[in-house]
Amino acid sequence: MKAIVDKSGCIACGLCVTNCPEVFRIGSDGLAEAYADVTGSLEASASEARDGCPVSVISLED
């Protein structure tokens, strides 16, 4: 599964990084990015990151 961050709406709050640092990080541009695939063991924390995003810019795709 892939995580995707729509950087055009990201506010760089870092909540996704807090919830799932194995998939999300703050990039050199200061915005969140997904840098790893979402494996089975990370699906719950990646979903929590998506659901907790205050601006709803994270999606998870198969």
Backbone bond lengths (Angstrom), bond angles and torsions (degrees), N, CA, C in turn:
res aa  C-N    CA-C-N  psi(-1)  N-CA   C-N-CA  omega(-1)  CA-C   N-CA-C  phi
1 M - - - 1.443 - - 1.527 108.68 -
2 K 1.300 115.43 144.33 1.463 121.75 178.89 1.522 110.40 -109.53
3 A 1.305 115.74 140.99 1.458 122.33 171.02 1.521 106.97 -102.09
4 I 1.316 115.89 139.46 1.460 121.19 -179.30 1.523 108.45 -130.24
5 V 1.326 115.99 133.04 1.460 121.69 176.89 1.522 107.68 -113.07
6 D 1.325 116.57 122.89 1.466 121.88 175.32 1.524 107.05 -80.58
7 K 1.315 115.43 95.84 1.462 120.44 -174.08 1.526 113.41 -64.30
8 S 1.323 117.13 -20.10 1.464 118.82 -179.16 1.528 111.79 -66.86
9 G 1.334 116.99 -20.05 1.458 119.95 179.17 1.515 114.24 -114.48
10 C 1.329 117.46 -2.83 1.461 121.71 -177.74 1.531 110.58 -65.68
11 I 1.342 115.54 136.42 1.464 120.32 177.95 1.531 111.97 -107.81
12 A 1.330 116.15 9.39 1.472 122.60 175.93 1.523 113.19 56.23
13 C 1.320 116.19 40.76 1.469 119.36 179.34 1.524 112.00 -75.78
14 G 1.336 116.98 -25.21 1.454 121.10 177.70 1.519 114.91 84.44
15 L 1.325 118.23 3.38 1.457 120.41 -179.18 1.526 111.73 -61.62
16 C 1.316 117.75 -38.65 1.466 120.18 179.00 1.530 110.92 -63.75
17 V 1.308 116.77 -37.98 1.466 121.21 178.42 1.525 110.19 -66.18
18 T 1.316 116.39 -40.03 1.457 120.82 177.94 1.525 111.20 -63.80
19 N 1.327 116.51 -42.42 1.465 121.03 -178.05 1.516 113.49 -75.87
20 C 1.324 118.07 -33.30 1.463 120.25 -174.81 1.532 111.33 -150.22
21 P 1.334 117.38 71.71 1.465 120.29 -177.92 1.529 113.76 -67.33
22 E 1.323 117.08 -13.64 1.460 120.06 177.80 1.522 112.10 -74.32
23 V 1.344 117.25 -15.86 1.466 121.95 -178.66 1.533 111.97 -118.47
24 F 1.335 117.17 -37.26 1.464 121.23 -174.34 1.525 111.65 -111.36
25 R 1.316 115.00 150.08 1.465 122.04 174.01 1.522 107.98 -152.06
26 I 1.323 115.35 166.93 1.459 120.68 173.44 1.523 106.25 -90.90
27 G 1.315 115.80 123.11 1.458 121.45 -177.09 1.514 112.57 -79.84
28 S 1.304 115.39 177.69 1.467 121.41 -179.26 1.531 112.45 -63.56
29 D 1.333 116.89 -19.72 1.465 120.76 177.35 1.524 112.76 -85.86
30 G 1.357 116.45 0.55 1.451 121.29 178.35 1.518 114.08 85.98
31 L 1.330 117.49 1.48 1.455 121.99 -179.27 1.520 110.31 -109.20
32 A 1.321 115.59 157.71 1.462 120.29 178.97 1.518 110.43 -67.97
33 E 1.325 114.51 148.88 1.462 120.91 174.54 1.520 108.85 -147.89
34 A 1.319 115.20 153.64 1.461 121.06 173.99 1.521 106.18 -94.40
35 Y 1.314 116.58 126.22 1.458 119.57 -176.63 1.522 113.23 -117.11
36 A 1.320 117.55 -3.47 1.461 120.82 -179.59 1.520 109.61 -143.29
37 D 1.319 116.00 155.96 1.454 120.73 176.29 1.522 110.31 -70.47
38 V 1.318 115.11 154.04 1.453 121.77 176.84 1.527 107.38 -90.09
39 T 1.304 116.28 109.21 1.458 121.17 177.11 1.526 108.86 -88.57
40 G 1.314 115.90 170.38 1.458 120.59 -177.85 1.511 114.12 -52.47
41 S 1.325 116.83 -41.67 1.463 120.04 -178.11 1.524 112.79 -71.80
42 L 1.321 117.66 -16.44 1.470 121.35 -178.73 1.526 113.12 -103.96
43 E 1.320 116.40 -2.66 1.460 119.68 -174.71 1.530 112.82 -59.79
44 A 1.322 117.45 -42.05 1.466 120.17 -178.89 1.527 111.62 -64.81
45 S 1.330 117.76 -44.56 1.474 119.11 -178.70 1.527 111.24 -72.41
46 A 1.324 118.43 -32.56 1.469 120.61 176.06 1.530 110.27 -68.12
47 S 1.326 117.00 -38.67 1.466 120.76 176.51 1.521 110.53 -65.27
48 E 1.323 116.86 -38.40 1.463 120.80 176.91 1.530 110.36 -63.51
49 A 1.324 116.75 -40.07 1.467 120.97 177.69 1.527 110.18 -63.14
50 R 1.336 116.40 -44.42 1.466 120.46 178.45 1.523 111.07 -62.51
51 D 1.318 116.26 -48.47 1.462 120.69 -176.23 1.530 112.30 -68.25
52 G 1.330 117.21 -28.05 1.453 120.91 -179.26 1.515 114.77 -89.01
53 C 1.308 117.19 -6.73 1.475 120.36 -178.53 1.526 109.65 -62.54
54 P 1.329 117.88 120.25 1.467 120.30 -175.73 1.527 114.23 -68.22
55 V 1.322 117.58 -17.04 1.467 120.20 179.91 1.529 112.04 -117.27
56 S 1.318 117.10 8.63 1.473 123.45 174.07 1.520 113.73 51.94
57 V 1.335 117.12 50.63 1.469 120.94 -179.73 1.522 113.38 -106.19
58 I 1.332 117.77 6.17 1.456 121.28 -179.26 1.522 109.31 -106.41
59 S 1.326 115.21 133.26 1.459 120.31 173.20 1.524 108.59 -129.87
60 L 1.313 114.45 154.10 1.460 122.02 177.20 1.520 107.60 -120.48
61 E 1.317 116.41 127.94 1.463 121.47 -176.97 1.515 110.41 -129.03
62 D 1.326 115.39 142.33 1.467 120.87 176.95 1.511 111.27 -72.32
